[in-house]
Amino acid sequence: MLEISPISRGVIDDGWYTSKNGTDVQVYRLVSIANAFNGNIDIPGGMIVTAAAGLKIPSVSQGKGPNGETWRMAKEKRIDKIIYPEAEGTFKVAMEAVLTGKPYPIKAAFFVGTTMFQREANSEELAERLKKLELSVVQDVLPQEICDYADYVLPSTYFMERMEMSGVKWARDGSIYLSDPQLSPPEGCEARHDVWILLEILRRAFPERAARVGYKECKTAEEFNAYFDAFTKRGYAQLLEECDKVKPGWSRRIHEDIRTKGWSTIKIKEYGVYPYKKPFGTPSGKVEIYSFKSFEKPAYVRGIPPFTAHVPAPAFTPPKRNSNEFILVSGKNCTSCSGLSMFALPSKYLGDRTVWMNPEDAERLGISHGETVEVEGIDTAYKGNAQITVTKKVISGSLFAFGFSGGNRIKHLADHPDYQFIKEGINSHWYAKGYAQPVFGTVANNSAVRINKLRG
């Protein structure tokens, strides 16, 4: 994480969105090296390791249950870790295994809390692989495009319809928050907590496995909430007890913060710790200019060189200069670019479902502001239409489109005219070919496209 600070010295932002051109591991290594050369490691305004609040909610992990239960895990590794050992969650491997059966067959999939056609590159490739699944189950709160490919769609609850306590993510200091339910599912809606749905399926298919986590049948939301929220309360009580051991009476302040503000800061970030007092997770424990981890396993030697260097972007075919071909870059805003807000009626007016083009390119191609054009993928050959916004906010030779904003192709969308706007524009993932970086598995989302004027 990079922290904002009034200190006026050189610093390179470590970014948020890493899946771009297929060279992102090298780019972020270079960012880290440059900040290390400038002394911007674990100081105010520099790259920091954030503080953790220490809240530990009892839950299920590999071979362990929330009440101390244990069991033997399957011998197979998680499928993405086999191909991409440093992956944090690369679904591409699972979809490839649907067709190839390697490294082991995938015949069924549950999709929970994710909008696959907005997060996965190469939408047509994804669609074809989804069709090959023997069973596809989608849990969601809205009619996302992936629902068209589901054998079963199970309605889940919205975050404002359930209790949740967690550590505050992506913040400098370690804090916790409480989200109390403020809404109930509409009358006649059989929406359930995602975990409740999964546990009920587990109980009916493998009752002995549901028993591992202390789950028995819950017939009502009240019964499930009593079961599930008990784990949260247990973790919270343990945190309060530990804080009181450090400073007697501290728990009263935390509890009052939660009651009045909904959040409380537990630990203030301490600077100058990494790698000076505590090591980084590198072989040397320090910032490494030359990566020793590249030699740990053969996969590293094949995939990631020990020293960062420039390579042409492997994620797309380079567009021809001064032509109708462009790099298409995607991004998000904070008002309308999410799987939920793209369906919200205000997004019809606040969202931007156009493609941005530099005035020099627009003049060269004879394209006017607001004109509808055809956007054709160079690598995927997919075609879609979108309006052009002529603006200097994008550099010549590149185009920009907001992700999670438009191009939703769902067939079963309600016919109400106010909600047809989410079909407008493009989904940038239509054009990305789905290149994943070796070892790390980050799937690039940028692409190369042609802009074709429409006839008539």
N, C-alpha and C positions, 0 to 999 in steps of 0.2 A: 504493500500500500504506500502511496505517496501522499504526504500530509501538506496542507496549505499553510504557509507561514509568511510573515512579513520580511523574513530575512532575504535580502537582495543578493543572491549569489546564484551561480549557474546550477540548474537542476533539470533533468529530463523526466517528464511524467511517465510513470510506469504503466499508465493506461488502464482500461477496463475490459475492452473487447479485443480478444487475442486472435480470433479466427478470421484472418483476412486473405493473405496472398499465398499461403503455404510456406512462408519463410518466417513465421512468427516466433518460433523458438530462437532462431538466430537473432532476430530483431530485439527480443526482450533480453537476451544475453548481452547484446551490445548496450542496451539501455542500462543494465546493471553495472557493466564494466565502466561505462562513462561516469555514472554516479559515484562509483568507488574511487575513480581517479580524482574526482572533485571533492572527496571526503563527505559525500552526502548519504552516508549509511548510518541509520539509527540516530539521527540528530533532528531537531525541530526543522521542518521544511524539507526533509530528505526522505529517502526510502526507509520505511520503518517496519518492524514486526509489531503488530498491534497487541494490546493487552487483552487478556481473556477474563471474563467475570468469574468463571469457575462453577457455573451452574451445570450440574450433571443430572439429567432426567433419566431414570432407569429405562432402558430400551433393549431392543434386540440387536445383537451384533453376531459375528461369525461364531456359531456354536455356543452362544450364551444368551440366556433369557433375562428379562427384567427382574426376576425374583431369585436369581442365582441358578436357574436351570442350565444344564449343559447337555450337549448332544454332539455326535460325530458328524462332521461336515462331509459333503461329497468330495471325492478326491480331485475332481476337475477344478481348475482355477476359473475365476470369473472370465468370461469369454473375451472382453476387451483387453484384460491384462495379459492374456496369452500373446496377442499380436502387438499390443502397444503397452509395454510394461510400466510406463510412466503416465498412462491415461488416467484422467479423473472421471471419465464416463463417456466413452465413445460408442454410440449406438450403431454406428455404421457397420461394425464387425458383426453384430447380431443379424442385421439385415442381409449382409453378404452370406452368412451361414444358412439363411433360409434357402438360398439357391444352391450353394456349394456343399453344405453339410460339414464344412470345415471351419474351425478346428473340431467342432461337434455340431450335430444337427440342431436347428431351432425350428420348432413346429408351432409354437404358440407364443403369444406375447400379450402382456397387460400394459396399457399405457395410462399412467397416473400422473396428473399434475404437469403435463407437458403438451405443447401444441406442435406435433411433429412436423407439419408442413411449413411452419414458421421457423423451426430450429434446425432442420436437417437440409443440407445442400442437395441439389439435384432432385427436385420434386417428382419428376416422372420416373426416375429410377426407384425412388422410395415407393411410389404407388404400385409399380409392378411387383416389388418384393412383398408388399403388404397383401397383395392378392394371392400370393403363394402360401401364406400362413394357413394352417389347418384351423387355428382358432385365434381370433383377435378380439380383445375386450378393451373398451375405452371407458375410463372414469373421468368425468368432466362436469363442469358447471354450465357450459355453453356449447352450442352446436358447432364445434370446430370441424375443419375439413376432414380430419382423420375419422370422424364418425361415419363417413360414407363407406369406410373400409372395415367397419367393425361388425362382428357377428352379434355382439351384445354391447349396448351403451348403458352404463350404470350412472345415474345422476349423483353427484357428490355435493357436499355442502361447501359454501363460500366461507372464506376465513372469518367473516363477521358473524357467522352462524355457529361458531364453536370457540371454546376457550383454548388459548395457547399461551405458553410462557417460554421464552427462549433468551439466549444471549443476543445482543444487538450486533449484527454483522457489519463488516466494512466500516467500522468506527475506530478511532484512535484508542479511546479508553474502553475498559471492560464494563459493560452495562447489561442489565436485564430489563425485559419489558413484559407486561401482561396485556394480552388482547382478550377482553371479555366479549362474549356473544352479545350483539346488539340487535340481531334479526333472527327470525325463525323462517325455515323454508315455507314458501307459499302453500296455502291449503291445497291438498291434492297432489303435492309434489313429494315423491318418495325419496328425496335426496338424503344421503347418509354420509357420515364422516368417511373419508377414504380408507382409514385404517379399519373401521368397522366393516366396510364392504369386503376388504381383503381377509379379515379374520373370519367372517362368516363363510366365505368361499373355502378357506382352509379348514374350518370346522366340519363342513359338509363333505369335503373330499378326503381329508386326513384328520379325523378328530383327535388322534393321539398327538399330532403335531401342534394343533391349537392348544392342547393341554400343556405343552411345553412352556407357553407364555402365560399360563394361568387363565386362559380364556375359555369361558363356557358360553352357552347361547345367551345373547342379549336380544330381547324382543322389542324393546323400545329405546328411543334415543336417551331417555333418562337413565336406563340401565347401563347402556354403553358408556355414557359420560361419567357415571359413577366409577366404572371399571377403569377407563382410560385416564381420566383426570387425576385419579389417585396417584399415578406415577409422577405427574407433574408436581402435585402437592408434596410428595415424598422428596423429590429432588430439591424443591424450594426450601422445605424444612431443614434438609441437610445443609444447604448453603447458609441459612440463617444461623444454624448451630455452629458451623465452622467460623463464621464471622464473629460471633459472640466470644469464641475462644481467643480470637485475636484482640478484640476490643469489647469488653463487656458492655451490653446495651446497644451495640451496633445494629442488631437485628430490628430494634424498634424503629430506628431511623429508616432502614431499608423498607420495612413494612409500611411505614407512613408515606414514603415516596411512592410506593406502588399504589397505595390507596388513593392518593391525591393527584399524582401525575401520571401513573401508569408505567413508570420506569424508574430505575435507580442505578447510579454508577457505583460499581463495587471496587474497581481497581483503576488507578490513574496510570497512564503510560509512563514508564521509566525509560529514559534515553541512555545511550551509551552502553547497552548490554550486549547486543549482537554485532559482531562476533567477538567482542572484547572480553566479556565475562562468561557468555554462553556461546557455544559453537553453532554455526549454521549446519544444515543437513548435508553438507558436501563432504567428500572423503577427507579433506584437510580441515574441515570445520571453519574455513575462512571464505572470503570472496575469492573465487578462482577465475583468473583471466584465461588460464589454460585448464580445461575441464578434465580432471582425472577420472571422473565417472565414465567418460567415454570409453575407458578401457576395462570396465568391470565385467561386461558381458559381450559376447560376439554381436548381439543385436545393436549395441551402442556403437561399435566400430563401424558396422554397416550403415547405420542410420544417421548418427549425429557426430560431426567432426569435433575434435577437442577445442578448436579455436574458431570463433565466429568469422564468417567471410560472406561476401556478397555472392548470391546466385540468382539467376533469373527466376521470377515467380513461376513455380510449377503448377499453380492452381488453374491457370487459364491460358489460352492461346493469345499471345501478344497482339493487340489490335494494330492495324496499319495506321501510320501517322497521317494526319490531315485527310482523313477519309470519313466514311460514315460509321466507322468502328470505334468503340470506346471501352475503357475499363468502367464497369458498373460497381460502385461502392455503396454499401448499405450502412444504416445507422438507426438510432432510436432517439425519440424525445421523451419527455416526462409526462406528457399529457394524453397521448393517444396510442403509443406504440407498445402495447402488450396484448397478450392473448385475451385479456378481459376487457380492457378499455377500447380495443378496436371495435367491439360490439356496442359500446355505450353511445347513446344518441348524441351527446355533445361532440363526439369524435367526428360526426358527420360534418360539423362546422369547424372544429379545432384541428382535425387531422389533415395531413398533407399526403395525398395519394398520387402526386405528380412525380415526374422525373426531372431533376434539375440539370440544366445545360448552360455552359458558359456562352455569353453573347457572341464571342468570336466564332464558336462552332455553329451556333444557330444562324448567324449571318452567312457563313460559308455554305451551309446546307439549305438555306432558304426556309428556315423553320421559324415561325412566329410564336410569341408568348401565348400559351393556352392552346396551341395546336395539338391535336391528337395524332400520334404516330404509332407505328408498329415497332416493338422492341423484340429483336430476334437474337437468341443465344448463339454465339459462334461455336461453342463446344457442345451444346445440348440441342440446338436447332429449334428450341421451343419459341413460340411466338405469342405475344400478348400486346394489348394496346394500352397506351397511357398518354395523359396530357403532359406537355412540356412546360416547365417553369424556366424562363430565361433569367439567369441570375449570375452575378459575379461571385457568389458564395461557393462555386465549384470551379476548379481550374480547368483550363482548356485540355481536351483529350480525355476527360473523365466525366462521368455522370454520377448523380447521387439519387438514391431513393430510400425512403424510410421503410424499415422492416416492421413487421407486426402492424401494418397499417391498412393494406388493401390487398386485392388479388385473391380474396377468399373464394374458392370455387365450390363450396359445399352445395350439394344438390337439394338437401332437405331444409334449407333456410326458410324461415317463415316468410310468407309472401307479402307481409306488410311493407308498403312502399318506403317507409321511413328507414328500413334497415337494408335496403339493396345497395347502399353506398359502400359496404365492405367488399363488394365484388369489383368496385372500381379500381383502376390502376393495376399494378403488377406486384407479385411476390418475387423479390430478388433471388430467392432460392430456386426459382424455375430455371435459372441460367447458370448456376454454379455446378461444375461437373462433379463435385464431391471428393476432391483430393484431400487425403489425410496425411499429415506428416508422420514419418517413421518414428517409432519409439513412443512419441507423445500422443499421437492420434488426433491432434487438433484438425478439424475439418474446415477448410477454407470456404468463406462465403462470398468473397468478391468474384467477379466474373468478367467476361468480355462479351459485348453485344454489338449488334448492328442496329442503327436507327434507319428505318425505311419510311418514307413519306407515303401516306395513304392516298389512293386514287379517288377521284370524284369529289 
